[in-house]
Amino acid sequence: MLLPEFYAKNYLKEYGIKVPESVLDSSLDQGNIVDSLPGSGAVYLKGQVPQWKREKSGYIIKSERSASFSSKLESLKERLKKHSNCAGILIEEDIPHNLAIYLSLFFDSNSGTAVLLCLGDGGENIEEKFCSRPNKIFKRSLPLTQSDKGNNSLIPHEIIADSFNSLCLPEELKTCWESLLFSLAAMFCEKDCLLLEINPLAVKGNNFYALDCKMFVDDNSCFRQVTLCKQASVYRTAEELAAARYGMSFAPMEGTIGCLVNGAGLALATADYLIEKQLSPANFLDIGGRATVESIKKGLEIICANKKVRVVLVNVFGGIINCGMVAEAVLEFFRALKKKKKLPFTPILVLRGAGVEEARTMLAHSDIRLANSLSTAVAEIRRYL
């Protein structure tokens, strides 16, 4: 779960990490917020949308306190209205600084440990900087096993010293750096984070300021991170929320091939395979391990509501999920569409594993295509595009 930036920064403040003064304009309607602007100098207008490279996309704008401020704010509001999951505009004071650092903690699933990552040249184009300056990156696995707030054993002192030295920071910042890492590690553990990224981390005087923050929380921790889960839902579309109510994971994409798959790994592999074959998936949809006929029909409804979708691909490996049940759900859904004369395409199924013979029998006298493999399905898909 990705939290909106303003929520993530509120948590940073709770853990003693400095952030710029700000005010949230949560409404995209016309309104005057000039009197509530933070600080006294320039400000940043930051669209709260779950999109990478917001600045390059025009969703982060710097503005002086001049006559042009209101027009820039209203222009940004208009652009953001196309995002149904926009959480508003964060208006934040500018923090002039001479040094910007990249700093993050993330969970490495391969090693099962947290990893500390930092680079002395943070800010824009960080991916390119990582590629061009690999010898400047500090990366170290951390034994983060305790989650007591303020516990100074969360990060070993030698790692703190080594990371500080790798950044060539002034000696007077050493204590502040140590306190920052302790706070970040405590927040990472206590909030069940998968990623806690500050970029840029600005150096101003003898203090660090988190100018931007990405905070990803483990979906599986919702039972104990109830507030975080509600806050993250601000970024979710109506389709994502509808899918979640049925135990499914959904994410929209830009293509024309609707995908309904069981298992996140298979869903990602299916999308990758389509892209490799120069085809474009319209979504990621994992029906989960507790799918029912009704939940699968709901998944198909969500997919088909997208007017860009021209083909639906159902790729299921039977095990916990029975292929016969999947076939039943698909038949019921598309027969209902056909009766309403709202069937713009025929779905293509790839079914293997438990219940596949039952599914084959059910589909034998229908218009629904049952492909022998994903490669055969791709050939069928091309006929509809």
Sequence and secondary structure as in RCSB ss.txt:
>XXXX:A:sequence
MLLPEFYAKNYLKEYGIKVPESVLDSSLDQGNIVDSLPGSGAVYLKGQVPQWKREKSGYIIKSERSASFSSKLES
LKERLKKHSNCAGILIEEDIPHNLAIYLSLFFDSNSGTAVLLCLGDGGENIEEKFCSRPNKIFKRSLPLTQSDKG
NNSLIPHEIIADSFNSLCLPEELKTCWESLLFSLAAMFCEKDCLLLEINPLAVKGNNFYALDCKMFVDDNSCFRQ
VTLCKQASVYRTAEELAAARYGMSFAPMEGTIGCLVNGAGLALATADYLIEKQLSPANFLDIGGRATVESIKKGL
EIICANKKVRVVLVNVFGGIINCGMVAEAVLEFFRALKKKKKLPFTPILVLRGAGVEEARTMLAHSDIRLANSLS
TAVAEIRRYL
>XXXX:A:secstr
 B  HHHHHHHHHHTT     EEEE   SS   GGG  SSS EEEEE  S SSTTTTT EEEE SSTHHHHHHHH
HHHHHTT TT   EEEEE    SEEEEEEEEEETTTTEEEEEEESS STTHHHHHHH GGG EEEEE      TT
 TTSS HHHHHHHHHHTT  GGGHHHHHHHHHHHHHHHHHTTEEEEEEEEEEEETTEEEE  EEEEE GGGTTT 
HHHHHHHGGGS HHHHHHHHTT EEEE SSSEEEEESSHHHHHHHHHHHHHTT  B EEEE  TT  HHHHHHHH
HHHHT TT  EEEEEEEESSS HHHHHHHHHHHHHHHHHTT   S  EEEEEETTHHHHHHHHTTSS EEESSHH
HHHHHHHHH 
